[in-house]
Amino acid sequence: MGESFPGLREGAPGSEGGGPRGGRPSPSRRGGRRSRGGSPGFLPDGPVEESPASRGPDADPQAVARAICLRLLTMAPRTRAQLAEALRKREVPQEAADAVLERFSEVGLIDDEAFAAAWVSSRHAGRGLARRALASELRHRGVDEDTVKEAVEQVDPEQEAETARRLVERKLSSTRGLDPAARTRRLAGMLARKGYGPGLAFRVIREALEREESETSSFPADLDYPLD
């Protein structure tokens, strides 16, 4: 993200109607070709939808590539690698695909730097993902390493630590009633799934538990009872 792209179809349904010709058994009678999962998976009778072949022998490959890219980009932002993979699955010739992708990059319709920056900002603020998880997601979408590094540097270490603290504070109350070791494991697991390293995770968890204990124990001690 191989990754599946929203809106992409990898095959077209076979032609319908008409029985077997010349007495030959139909695929259903022969058992057909089976997919890896064991369920029947017949190959399509015609070309893949939106492939050059599906538009006839006179189809302009670049026109087909432009139509595919524009449709996908209106659905959601895409990286250049995602669009290239979509064109490959549509059987667009490599030369035509490269020409269209290059032109779209020149006019700003494809901008991996902007995509990566927006991805980091949105996923860190919305999901609380750490830099390591954000970098992994961008690589999975085909963003090159230099662009990934530049994008995740938007999140500085202190900002990442503060986000981890907020995540722990939000979940802390749901762990009350568990012993400290169990609470620590649960909170650390939550942070690990969001890409936080163990060093930072255990530090902010320890701080949160100590702060909670201090607030709980200091409340009655701070009361000044009058002496009889």
Biotite code that builds the C-alpha atoms (Angstrom):
import biotite.structure as struc

atoms = struc.array([
    struc.Atom([0.000, 0.000, 0.000], chain_id="A", res_id=1, res_name="MET", atom_name="CA", element="C"),
    struc.Atom([0.433, -5.227, -2.685], chain_id="A", res_id=2, res_name="GLY", atom_name="CA", element="C"),
    struc.Atom([-1.965, -2.428, -1.840], chain_id="A", res_id=3, res_name="GLU", atom_name="CA", element="C"),
    struc.Atom([-5.426, -2.329, -3.379], chain_id="A", res_id=4, res_name="SER", atom_name="CA", element="C"),
    struc.Atom([-6.513, 1.067, -4.614], chain_id="A", res_id=5, res_name="PHE", atom_name="CA", element="C"),
    struc.Atom([-10.050, 2.303, -4.130], chain_id="A", res_id=6, res_name="PRO", atom_name="CA", element="C"),
    struc.Atom([-12.171, 2.155, -7.241], chain_id="A", res_id=7, res_name="GLY", atom_name="CA", element="C"),
    struc.Atom([-9.874, -0.143, -9.183], chain_id="A", res_id=8, res_name="LEU", atom_name="CA", element="C"),
    struc.Atom([-11.219, -3.295, -10.723], chain_id="A", res_id=9, res_name="ARG", atom_name="CA", element="C"),
    struc.Atom([-8.826, -6.047, -11.670], chain_id="A", res_id=10, res_name="GLU", atom_name="CA", element="C"),
    struc.Atom([-11.166, -7.982, -13.919], chain_id="A", res_id=11, res_name="GLY", atom_name="CA", element="C"),
    struc.Atom([-14.379, -7.740, -15.859], chain_id="A", res_id=12, res_name="ALA", atom_name="CA", element="C"),
    struc.Atom([-17.226, -10.184, -15.746], chain_id="A", res_id=13, res_name="PRO", atom_name="CA", element="C"),
    struc.Atom([-17.333, -12.784, -18.424], chain_id="A", res_id=14, res_name="GLY", atom_name="CA", element="C"),
    struc.Atom([-19.838, -12.695, -21.266], chain_id="A", res_id=15, res_name="SER", atom_name="CA", element="C"),
    struc.Atom([-23.207, -14.061, -20.413], chain_id="A", res_id=16, res_name="GLU", atom_name="CA", element="C"),
    struc.Atom([-25.703, -16.124, -22.309], chain_id="A", res_id=17, res_name="GLY", atom_name="CA", element="C"),
    struc.Atom([-25.200, -18.933, -24.781], chain_id="A", res_id=18, res_name="GLY", atom_name="CA", element="C"),
    struc.Atom([-24.370, -22.468, -23.937], chain_id="A", res_id=19, res_name="GLY", atom_name="CA", element="C"),
    struc.Atom([-21.254, -24.491, -24.645], chain_id="A", res_id=20, res_name="PRO", atom_name="CA", element="C"),
    struc.Atom([-20.287, -24.738, -28.280], chain_id="A", res_id=21, res_name="ARG", atom_name="CA", element="C"),
    struc.Atom([-19.613, -27.883, -30.205], chain_id="A", res_id=22, res_name="GLY", atom_name="CA", element="C"),
    struc.Atom([-20.578, -30.032, -27.267], chain_id="A", res_id=23, res_name="GLY", atom_name="CA", element="C"),
    struc.Atom([-17.580, -28.858, -25.239], chain_id="A", res_id=24, res_name="ARG", atom_name="CA", element="C"),
    struc.Atom([-18.366, -28.662, -21.529], chain_id="A", res_id=25, res_name="PRO", atom_name="CA", element="C"),
    struc.Atom([-18.715, -25.205, -20.057], chain_id="A", res_id=26, res_name="SER", atom_name="CA", element="C"),
    struc.Atom([-16.122, -24.032, -17.456], chain_id="A", res_id=27, res_name="PRO", atom_name="CA", element="C"),
    struc.Atom([-18.633, -24.656, -14.680], chain_id="A", res_id=28, res_name="SER", atom_name="CA", element="C"),
    struc.Atom([-18.949, -28.269, -15.729], chain_id="A", res_id=29, res_name="ARG", atom_name="CA", element="C"),
    struc.Atom([-15.211, -28.785, -15.953], chain_id="A", res_id=30, res_name="ARG", atom_name="CA", element="C"),
    struc.Atom([-14.723, -27.218, -12.554], chain_id="A", res_id=31, res_name="GLY", atom_name="CA", element="C"),
    struc.Atom([-12.980, -24.185, -14.026], chain_id="A", res_id=32, res_name="GLY", atom_name="CA", element="C"),
    struc.Atom([-9.809, -22.567, -12.820], chain_id="A", res_id=33, res_name="ARG", atom_name="CA", element="C"),
    struc.Atom([-9.541, -22.200, -9.089], chain_id="A", res_id=34, res_name="ARG", atom_name="CA", element="C"),
    struc.Atom([-8.075, -19.279, -7.249], chain_id="A", res_id=35, res_name="SER", atom_name="CA", element="C"),
    struc.Atom([-5.466, -19.658, -4.552], chain_id="A", res_id=36, res_name="ARG", atom_name="CA", element="C"),
    struc.Atom([-8.153, -19.551, -1.922], chain_id="A", res_id=37, res_name="GLY", atom_name="CA", element="C"),
    struc.Atom([-9.770, -22.635, -3.429], chain_id="A", res_id=38, res_name="GLY", atom_name="CA", element="C"),
    struc.Atom([-12.938, -20.928, -4.704], chain_id="A", res_id=39, res_name="SER", atom_name="CA", element="C"),
    struc.Atom([-13.702, -20.861, -8.415], chain_id="A", res_id=40, res_name="PRO", atom_name="CA", element="C"),
    struc.Atom([-12.023, -17.921, -10.108], chain_id="A", res_id=41, res_name="GLY", atom_name="CA", element="C"),
    struc.Atom([-12.645, -17.948, -13.859], chain_id="A", res_id=42, res_name="PHE", atom_name="CA", element="C"),
    struc.Atom([-10.554, -15.689, -16.042], chain_id="A", res_id=43, res_name="LEU", atom_name="CA", element="C"),
    struc.Atom([-12.562, -12.894, -17.698], chain_id="A", res_id=44, res_name="PRO", atom_name="CA", element="C"),
    struc.Atom([-13.768, -13.590, -21.224], chain_id="A", res_id=45, res_name="ASP", atom_name="CA", element="C"),
    struc.Atom([-12.909, -10.062, -22.339], chain_id="A", res_id=46, res_name="GLY", atom_name="CA", element="C"),
    struc.Atom([-10.211, -7.426, -21.689], chain_id="A", res_id=47, res_name="PRO", atom_name="CA", element="C"),
    struc.Atom([-9.859, -5.704, -18.346], chain_id="A", res_id=48, res_name="VAL", atom_name="CA", element="C"),
    struc.Atom([-12.252, -2.797, -18.019], chain_id="A", res_id=49, res_name="GLU", atom_name="CA", element="C"),
    struc.Atom([-10.726, 0.541, -19.115], chain_id="A", res_id=50, res_name="GLU", atom_name="CA", element="C"),
    struc.Atom([-7.686, -1.191, -20.599], chain_id="A", res_id=51, res_name="SER", atom_name="CA", element="C"),
    struc.Atom([-6.695, -0.042, -24.110], chain_id="A", res_id=52, res_name="PRO", atom_name="CA", element="C"),
    struc.Atom([-7.989, -3.343, -25.485], chain_id="A", res_id=53, res_name="ALA", atom_name="CA", element="C"),
    struc.Atom([-11.437, -2.706, -23.984], chain_id="A", res_id=54, res_name="SER", atom_name="CA", element="C"),
    struc.Atom([-11.734, 0.491, -26.065], chain_id="A", res_id=55, res_name="ARG", atom_name="CA", element="C"),
    struc.Atom([-10.974, -1.145, -29.361], chain_id="A", res_id=56, res_name="GLY", atom_name="CA", element="C"),
    struc.Atom([-7.924, -1.267, -31.617], chain_id="A", res_id=57, res_name="PRO", atom_name="CA", element="C"),
    struc.Atom([-7.976, 2.499, -32.285], chain_id="A", res_id=58, res_name="ASP", atom_name="CA", element="C"),
    struc.Atom([-7.904, 3.543, -28.614], chain_id="A", res_id=59, res_name="ALA", atom_name="CA", element="C"),
    struc.Atom([-5.245, 6.140, -27.794], chain_id="A", res_id=60, res_name="ASP", atom_name="CA", element="C"),
    struc.Atom([-3.229, 4.713, -24.864], chain_id="A", res_id=61, res_name="PRO", atom_name="CA", element="C"),
    struc.Atom([-2.404, 8.182, -23.538], chain_id="A", res_id=62, res_name="GLN", atom_name="CA", element="C"),
    struc.Atom([-6.067, 9.195, -23.630], chain_id="A", res_id=63, res_name="ALA", atom_name="CA", element="C"),
    struc.Atom([-6.939, 6.040, -21.728], chain_id="A", res_id=64, res_name="VAL", atom_name="CA", element="C"),
    struc.Atom([-4.179, 6.744, -19.185], chain_id="A", res_id=65, res_name="ALA", atom_name="CA", element="C"),
    struc.Atom([-5.355, 10.330, -18.690], chain_id="A", res_id=66, res_name="ARG", atom_name="CA", element="C"),
    struc.Atom([-8.934, 9.200, -18.124], chain_id="A", res_id=67, res_name="ALA", atom_name="CA", element="C"),
    struc.Atom([-7.892, 6.603, -15.551], chain_id="A", res_id=68, res_name="ILE", atom_name="CA", element="C"),
    struc.Atom([-5.643, 9.007, -13.643], chain_id="A", res_id=69, res_name="CYS", atom_name="CA", element="C"),
    struc.Atom([-8.175, 11.825, -13.614], chain_id="A", res_id=70, res_name="LEU", atom_name="CA", element="C"),
    struc.Atom([-10.919, 9.529, -12.357], chain_id="A", res_id=71, res_name="ARG", atom_name="CA", element="C"),
    struc.Atom([-8.733, 8.218, -9.536], chain_id="A", res_id=72, res_name="LEU", atom_name="CA", element="C"),
    struc.Atom([-7.498, 11.671, -8.554], chain_id="A", res_id=73, res_name="LEU", atom_name="CA", element="C"),
    struc.Atom([-11.051, 12.997, -8.292], chain_id="A", res_id=74, res_name="THR", atom_name="CA", element="C"),
    struc.Atom([-11.790, 10.226, -5.788], chain_id="A", res_id=75, res_name="MET", atom_name="CA", element="C"),
    struc.Atom([-8.781, 10.867, -3.523], chain_id="A", res_id=76, res_name="ALA", atom_name="CA", element="C"),
    struc.Atom([-5.185, 12.122, -3.701], chain_id="A", res_id=77, res_name="PRO", atom_name="CA", element="C"),
    struc.Atom([-2.795, 9.517, -5.087], chain_id="A", res_id=78, res_name="ARG", atom_name="CA", element="C"),
    struc.Atom([0.963, 9.183, -5.259], chain_id="A", res_id=79, res_name="THR", atom_name="CA", element="C"),
    struc.Atom([2.718, 8.724, -8.576], chain_id="A", res_id=80, res_name="ARG", atom_name="CA", element="C"),
    struc.Atom([3.508, 5.122, -7.662], chain_id="A", res_id=81, res_name="ALA", atom_name="CA", element="C"),
    struc.Atom([-0.156, 4.374, -6.953], chain_id="A", res_id=82, res_name="GLN", atom_name="CA", element="C"),
    struc.Atom([-1.230, 5.782, -10.301], chain_id="A", res_id=83, res_name="LEU", atom_name="CA", element="C"),
    struc.Atom([1.543, 3.908, -12.102], chain_id="A", res_id=84, res_name="ALA", atom_name="CA", element="C"),
    struc.Atom([0.351, 0.671, -10.534], chain_id="A", res_id=85, res_name="GLU", atom_name="CA", element="C"),
    struc.Atom([-3.225, 1.410, -11.556], chain_id="A", res_id=86, res_name="ALA", atom_name="CA", element="C"),
    struc.Atom([-2.146, 1.998, -15.169], chain_id="A", res_id=87, res_name="LEU", atom_name="CA", element="C"),
    struc.Atom([-0.120, -1.203, -15.163], chain_id="A", res_id=88, res_name="ARG", atom_name="CA", element="C"),
    struc.Atom([-3.166, -3.173, -14.018], chain_id="A", res_id=89, res_name="LYS", atom_name="CA", element="C"),
    struc.Atom([-5.189, -1.554, -16.837], chain_id="A", res_id=90, res_name="ARG", atom_name="CA", element="C"),
    struc.Atom([-2.559, -2.800, -19.318], chain_id="A", res_id=91, res_name="GLU", atom_name="CA", element="C"),
    struc.Atom([-1.637, 0.705, -20.443], chain_id="A", res_id=92, res_name="VAL", atom_name="CA", element="C"),
    struc.Atom([1.650, 0.575, -22.400], chain_id="A", res_id=93, res_name="PRO", atom_name="CA", element="C"),
    struc.Atom([4.580, 1.704, -20.311], chain_id="A", res_id=94, res_name="GLN", atom_name="CA", element="C"),
    struc.Atom([5.586, 4.509, -22.690], chain_id="A", res_id=95, res_name="GLU", atom_name="CA", element="C"),
    struc.Atom([2.106, 6.033, -22.642], chain_id="A", res_id=96, res_name="ALA", atom_name="CA", element="C"),
    struc.Atom([1.831, 5.663, -18.860], chain_id="A", res_id=97, res_name="ALA", atom_name="CA", element="C"),
    struc.Atom([5.173, 7.373, -18.290], chain_id="A", res_id=98, res_name="ASP", atom_name="CA", element="C"),
    struc.Atom([4.257, 10.248, -20.598], chain_id="A", res_id=99, res_name="ALA", atom_name="CA", element="C"),
    struc.Atom([0.964, 10.911, -18.818], chain_id="A", res_id=100, res_name="VAL", atom_name="CA", element="C"),
    struc.Atom([2.453, 10.607, -15.337], chain_id="A", res_id=101, res_name="LEU", atom_name="CA", element="C"),
    struc.Atom([5.253, 13.000, -16.257], chain_id="A", res_id=102, res_name="GLU", atom_name="CA", element="C"),
    struc.Atom([2.793, 15.536, -17.660], chain_id="A", res_id=103, res_name="ARG", atom_name="CA", element="C"),
    struc.Atom([0.550, 15.293, -14.602], chain_id="A", res_id=104, res_name="PHE", atom_name="CA", element="C"),
    struc.Atom([3.592, 15.861, -12.390], chain_id="A", res_id=105, res_name="SER", atom_name="CA", element="C"),
    struc.Atom([4.605, 18.941, -14.411], chain_id="A", res_id=106, res_name="GLU", atom_name="CA", element="C"),
    struc.Atom([1.206, 20.592, -14.011], chain_id="A", res_id=107, res_name="VAL", atom_name="CA", element="C"),
    struc.Atom([0.911, 19.684, -10.322], chain_id="A", res_id=108, res_name="GLY", atom_name="CA", element="C"),
    struc.Atom([-1.826, 17.072, -10.512], chain_id="A", res_id=109, res_name="LEU", atom_name="CA", element="C"),
    struc.Atom([0.674, 14.614, -9.054], chain_id="A", res_id=110, res_name="ILE", atom_name="CA", element="C"),
    struc.Atom([2.711, 15.995, -6.155], chain_id="A", res_id=111, res_name="ASP", atom_name="CA", element="C"),
    struc.Atom([4.209, 13.404, -3.835], chain_id="A", res_id=112, res_name="ASP", atom_name="CA", element="C"),
    struc.Atom([5.722, 16.078, -1.576], chain_id="A", res_id=113, res_name="GLU", atom_name="CA", element="C"),
    struc.Atom([2.340, 17.713, -0.984], chain_id="A", res_id=114, res_name="ALA", atom_name="CA", element="C"),
    struc.Atom([0.698, 14.317, -0.568], chain_id="A", res_id=115, res_name="PHE", atom_name="CA", element="C"),
    struc.Atom([3.250, 13.266, 2.068], chain_id="A", res_id=116, res_name="ALA", atom_name="CA", element="C"),
    struc.Atom([3.015, 16.540, 3.998], chain_id="A", res_id=117, res_name="ALA", atom_name="CA", element="C"),
    struc.Atom([-0.779, 16.414, 4.095], chain_id="A", res_id=118, res_name="ALA", atom_name="CA", element="C"),
    struc.Atom([-0.723, 12.726, 5.051], chain_id="A", res_id=119, res_name="TRP", atom_name="CA", element="C"),
    struc.Atom([1.598, 13.339, 8.011], chain_id="A", res_id=120, res_name="VAL", atom_name="CA", element="C"),
    struc.Atom([-0.374, 16.329, 9.257], chain_id="A", res_id=121, res_name="SER", atom_name="CA", element="C"),
    struc.Atom([-3.707, 14.536, 9.025], chain_id="A", res_id=122, res_name="SER", atom_name="CA", element="C"),
    struc.Atom([-2.665, 11.169, 10.434], chain_id="A", res_id=123, res_name="ARG", atom_name="CA", element="C"),
    struc.Atom([-0.645, 12.580, 13.314], chain_id="A", res_id=124, res_name="HIS", atom_name="CA", element="C"),
    struc.Atom([-3.376, 14.987, 14.386], chain_id="A", res_id=125, res_name="ALA", atom_name="CA", element="C"),
    struc.Atom([-6.289, 12.642, 13.748], chain_id="A", res_id=126, res_name="GLY", atom_name="CA", element="C"),
    struc.Atom([-4.903, 9.244, 14.725], chain_id="A", res_id=127, res_name="ARG", atom_name="CA", element="C"),
    struc.Atom([-1.949, 10.220, 16.905], chain_id="A", res_id=128, res_name="GLY", atom_name="CA", element="C"),
    struc.Atom([0.472, 8.193, 14.780], chain_id="A", res_id=129, res_name="LEU", atom_name="CA", element="C"),
    struc.Atom([4.169, 8.484, 15.549], chain_id="A", res_id=130, res_name="ALA", atom_name="CA", element="C"),
    struc.Atom([6.796, 9.327, 12.974], chain_id="A", res_id=131, res_name="ARG", atom_name="CA", element="C"),
    struc.Atom([7.793, 5.689, 12.520], chain_id="A", res_id=132, res_name="ARG", atom_name="CA", element="C"),
    struc.Atom([4.232, 4.638, 11.642], chain_id="A", res_id=133, res_name="ALA", atom_name="CA", element="C"),
    struc.Atom([3.760, 7.630, 9.349], chain_id="A", res_id=134, res_name="LEU", atom_name="CA", element="C"),
    struc.Atom([6.967, 6.843, 7.478], chain_id="A", res_id=135, res_name="ALA", atom_name="CA", element="C"),
    struc.Atom([5.901, 3.232, 7.034], chain_id="A", res_id=136, res_name="SER", atom_name="CA", element="C"),
    struc.Atom([2.534, 4.256, 5.591], chain_id="A", res_id=137, res_name="GLU", atom_name="CA", element="C"),
    struc.Atom([4.139, 6.655, 3.118], chain_id="A", res_id=138, res_name="LEU", atom_name="CA", element="C"),
    struc.Atom([6.665, 4.064, 1.954], chain_id="A", res_id=139, res_name="ARG", atom_name="CA", element="C"),
    struc.Atom([3.822, 1.617, 1.460], chain_id="A", res_id=140, res_name="HIS", atom_name="CA", element="C"),
    struc.Atom([2.243, 4.156, -0.902], chain_id="A", res_id=141, res_name="ARG", atom_name="CA", element="C"),
    struc.Atom([5.392, 4.431, -2.987], chain_id="A", res_id=142, res_name="GLY", atom_name="CA", element="C"),
    struc.Atom([6.754, 7.733, -1.695], chain_id="A", res_id=143, res_name="VAL", atom_name="CA", element="C"),
    struc.Atom([10.532, 7.934, -2.059], chain_id="A", res_id=144, res_name="ASP", atom_name="CA", element="C"),
    struc.Atom([12.740, 7.940, 1.011], chain_id="A", res_id=145, res_name="GLU", atom_name="CA", element="C"),
    struc.Atom([13.884, 11.578, 0.806], chain_id="A", res_id=146, res_name="ASP", atom_name="CA", element="C"),
    struc.Atom([10.286, 12.794, 0.594], chain_id="A", res_id=147, res_name="THR", atom_name="CA", element="C"),
    struc.Atom([9.269, 10.530, 3.478], chain_id="A", res_id=148, res_name="VAL", atom_name="CA", element="C"),
    struc.Atom([12.061, 11.878, 5.658], chain_id="A", res_id=149, res_name="LYS", atom_name="CA", element="C"),
    struc.Atom([11.201, 15.491, 4.885], chain_id="A", res_id=150, res_name="GLU", atom_name="CA", element="C"),
    struc.Atom([7.512, 14.932, 5.591], chain_id="A", res_id=151, res_name="ALA", atom_name="CA", element="C"),
    struc.Atom([7.878, 13.177, 8.950], chain_id="A", res_id=152, res_name="VAL", atom_name="CA", element="C"),
    struc.Atom([10.278, 15.867, 10.150], chain_id="A", res_id=153, res_name="GLU", atom_name="CA", element="C"),
    struc.Atom([7.190, 18.081, 10.442], chain_id="A", res_id=154, res_name="GLN", atom_name="CA", element="C"),
    struc.Atom([6.594, 16.216, 13.710], chain_id="A", res_id=155, res_name="VAL", atom_name="CA", element="C"),
    struc.Atom([9.435, 17.123, 16.077], chain_id="A", res_id=156, res_name="ASP", atom_name="CA", element="C"),
    struc.Atom([10.368, 14.873, 19.028], chain_id="A", res_id=157, res_name="PRO", atom_name="CA", element="C"),
    struc.Atom([8.668, 17.062, 21.640], chain_id="A", res_id=158, res_name="GLU", atom_name="CA", element="C"),
    struc.Atom([5.452, 17.194, 19.632], chain_id="A", res_id=159, res_name="GLN", atom_name="CA", element="C"),
    struc.Atom([5.564, 13.416, 19.274], chain_id="A", res_id=160, res_name="GLU", atom_name="CA", element="C"),
    struc.Atom([6.074, 13.007, 23.034], chain_id="A", res_id=161, res_name="ALA", atom_name="CA", element="C"),
    struc.Atom([3.196, 15.369, 23.794], chain_id="A", res_id=162, res_name="GLU", atom_name="CA", element="C"),
    struc.Atom([0.906, 13.413, 21.483], chain_id="A", res_id=163, res_name="THR", atom_name="CA", element="C"),
    struc.Atom([1.924, 10.195, 23.256], chain_id="A", res_id=164, res_name="ALA", atom_name="CA", element="C"),
    struc.Atom([1.067, 11.802, 26.613], chain_id="A", res_id=165, res_name="ARG", atom_name="CA", element="C"),
    struc.Atom([-2.384, 12.779, 25.379], chain_id="A", res_id=166, res_name="ARG", atom_name="CA", element="C"),
    struc.Atom([-3.021, 9.265, 24.103], chain_id="A", res_id=167, res_name="LEU", atom_name="CA", element="C"),
    struc.Atom([-2.041, 7.793, 27.474], chain_id="A", res_id=168, res_name="VAL", atom_name="CA", element="C"),
    struc.Atom([-4.154, 10.287, 29.417], chain_id="A", res_id=169, res_name="GLU", atom_name="CA", element="C"),
    struc.Atom([-7.144, 9.492, 27.240], chain_id="A", res_id=170, res_name="ARG", atom_name="CA", element="C"),
    struc.Atom([-6.879, 5.758, 27.891], chain_id="A", res_id=171, res_name="LYS", atom_name="CA", element="C"),
    struc.Atom([-5.624, 5.859, 31.481], chain_id="A", res_id=172, res_name="LEU", atom_name="CA", element="C"),
    struc.Atom([-9.047, 5.866, 33.149], chain_id="A", res_id=173, res_name="SER", atom_name="CA", element="C"),
    struc.Atom([-10.092, 2.695, 31.304], chain_id="A", res_id=174, res_name="SER", atom_name="CA", element="C"),
    struc.Atom([-7.204, 0.794, 32.923], chain_id="A", res_id=175, res_name="THR", atom_name="CA", element="C"),
    struc.Atom([-8.058, 1.663, 36.517], chain_id="A", res_id=176, res_name="ARG", atom_name="CA", element="C"),
    struc.Atom([-8.681, -1.436, 38.579], chain_id="A", res_id=177, res_name="GLY", atom_name="CA", element="C"),
    struc.Atom([-5.824, -3.330, 36.935], chain_id="A", res_id=178, res_name="LEU", atom_name="CA", element="C"),
    struc.Atom([-2.498, -3.858, 38.642], chain_id="A", res_id=179, res_name="ASP", atom_name="CA", element="C"),
    struc.Atom([0.298, -1.464, 37.577], chain_id="A", res_id=180, res_name="PRO", atom_name="CA", element="C"),
    struc.Atom([2.066, -4.059, 35.408], chain_id="A", res_id=181, res_name="ALA", atom_name="CA", element="C"),
    struc.Atom([-1.107, -4.856, 33.494], chain_id="A", res_id=182, res_name="ALA", atom_name="CA", element="C"),
    struc.Atom([-1.898, -1.161, 33.046], chain_id="A", res_id=183, res_name="ARG", atom_name="CA", element="C"),
    struc.Atom([1.596, -0.542, 31.717], chain_id="A", res_id=184, res_name="THR", atom_name="CA", element="C"),
    struc.Atom([1.365, -3.427, 29.246], chain_id="A", res_id=185, res_name="ARG", atom_name="CA", element="C"),
    struc.Atom([-1.990, -2.268, 27.932], chain_id="A", res_id=186, res_name="ARG", atom_name="CA", element="C"),
    struc.Atom([-0.905, 1.339, 27.511], chain_id="A", res_id=187, res_name="LEU", atom_name="CA", element="C"),
    struc.Atom([2.421, 0.349, 25.956], chain_id="A", res_id=188, res_name="ALA", atom_name="CA", element="C"),
    struc.Atom([0.623, -1.917, 23.484], chain_id="A", res_id=189, res_name="GLY", atom_name="CA", element="C"),
    struc.Atom([-1.627, 0.951, 22.423], chain_id="A", res_id=190, res_name="MET", atom_name="CA", element="C"),
    struc.Atom([1.361, 3.231, 21.821], chain_id="A", res_id=191, res_name="LEU", atom_name="CA", element="C"),
    struc.Atom([3.303, 0.511, 19.995], chain_id="A", res_id=192, res_name="ALA", atom_name="CA", element="C"),
    struc.Atom([0.441, 0.030, 17.535], chain_id="A", res_id=193, res_name="ARG", atom_name="CA", element="C"),
    struc.Atom([0.690, 3.724, 16.727], chain_id="A", res_id=194, res_name="LYS", atom_name="CA", element="C"),
    struc.Atom([4.422, 3.513, 16.079], chain_id="A", res_id=195, res_name="GLY", atom_name="CA", element="C"),
    struc.Atom([5.895, 4.803, 19.349], chain_id="A", res_id=196, res_name="TYR", atom_name="CA", element="C"),
    struc.Atom([9.170, 3.255, 20.469], chain_id="A", res_id=197, res_name="GLY", atom_name="CA", element="C"),
    struc.Atom([9.449, 1.515, 23.841], chain_id="A", res_id=198, res_name="PRO", atom_name="CA", element="C"),
    struc.Atom([11.716, 4.170, 25.353], chain_id="A", res_id=199, res_name="GLY", atom_name="CA", element="C"),
    struc.Atom([9.260, 7.014, 24.847], chain_id="A", res_id=200, res_name="LEU", atom_name="CA", element="C"),
    struc.Atom([6.247, 4.814, 25.568], chain_id="A", res_id=201, res_name="ALA", atom_name="CA", element="C"),
    struc.Atom([7.410, 3.587, 28.978], chain_id="A", res_id=202, res_name="PHE", atom_name="CA", element="C"),
    struc.Atom([8.583, 7.064, 29.950], chain_id="A", res_id=203, res_name="ARG", atom_name="CA", element="C"),
    struc.Atom([5.247, 8.763, 29.336], chain_id="A", res_id=204, res_name="VAL", atom_name="CA", element="C"),
    struc.Atom([3.349, 5.851, 30.914], chain_id="A", res_id=205, res_name="ILE", atom_name="CA", element="C"),
    struc.Atom([5.495, 6.033, 34.062], chain_id="A", res_id=206, res_name="ARG", atom_name="CA", element="C"),
    struc.Atom([4.959, 9.787, 34.249], chain_id="A", res_id=207, res_name="GLU", atom_name="CA", element="C"),
    struc.Atom([1.203, 9.376, 33.907], chain_id="A", res_id=208, res_name="ALA", atom_name="CA", element="C"),
    struc.Atom([0.946, 6.678, 36.554], chain_id="A", res_id=209, res_name="LEU", atom_name="CA", element="C"),
    struc.Atom([3.136, 8.620, 38.988], chain_id="A", res_id=210, res_name="GLU", atom_name="CA", element="C"),
    struc.Atom([1.109, 11.785, 38.420], chain_id="A", res_id=211, res_name="ARG", atom_name="CA", element="C"),
    struc.Atom([-2.136, 9.890, 38.995], chain_id="A", res_id=212, res_name="GLU", atom_name="CA", element="C"),
    struc.Atom([-0.796, 8.347, 42.214], chain_id="A", res_id=213, res_name="GLU", atom_name="CA", element="C"),
    struc.Atom([0.497, 11.692, 43.449], chain_id="A", res_id=214, res_name="SER", atom_name="CA", element="C"),
    struc.Atom([-2.822, 13.420, 42.820], chain_id="A", res_id=215, res_name="GLU", atom_name="CA", element="C"),
    struc.Atom([-4.747, 10.652, 44.555], chain_id="A", res_id=216, res_name="THR", atom_name="CA", element="C"),
    struc.Atom([-2.528, 10.437, 47.639], chain_id="A", res_id=217, res_name="SER", atom_name="CA", element="C"),
    struc.Atom([-1.938, 14.166, 48.101], chain_id="A", res_id=218, res_name="SER", atom_name="CA", element="C"),
    struc.Atom([-5.592, 15.164, 48.206], chain_id="A", res_id=219, res_name="PHE", atom_name="CA", element="C"),
    struc.Atom([-6.426, 14.166, 51.806], chain_id="A", res_id=220, res_name="PRO", atom_name="CA", element="C"),
    struc.Atom([-2.959, 15.103, 53.041], chain_id="A", res_id=221, res_name="ALA", atom_name="CA", element="C"),
    struc.Atom([-3.403, 18.668, 51.881], chain_id="A", res_id=222, res_name="ASP", atom_name="CA", element="C"),
    struc.Atom([-6.494, 19.199, 54.038], chain_id="A", res_id=223, res_name="LEU", atom_name="CA", element="C"),
    struc.Atom([-5.829, 21.188, 57.203], chain_id="A", res_id=224, res_name="ASP", atom_name="CA", element="C"),
    struc.Atom([-8.025, 19.702, 59.883], chain_id="A", res_id=225, res_name="TYR", atom_name="CA", element="C"),
    struc.Atom([-8.599, 21.945, 62.969], chain_id="A", res_id=226, res_name="PRO", atom_name="CA", element="C"),
    struc.Atom([-7.378, 20.536, 66.242], chain_id="A", res_id=227, res_name="LEU", atom_name="CA", element="C"),
    struc.Atom([-9.904, 20.082, 69.087], chain_id="A", res_id=228, res_name="ASP", atom_name="CA", element="C"),
])
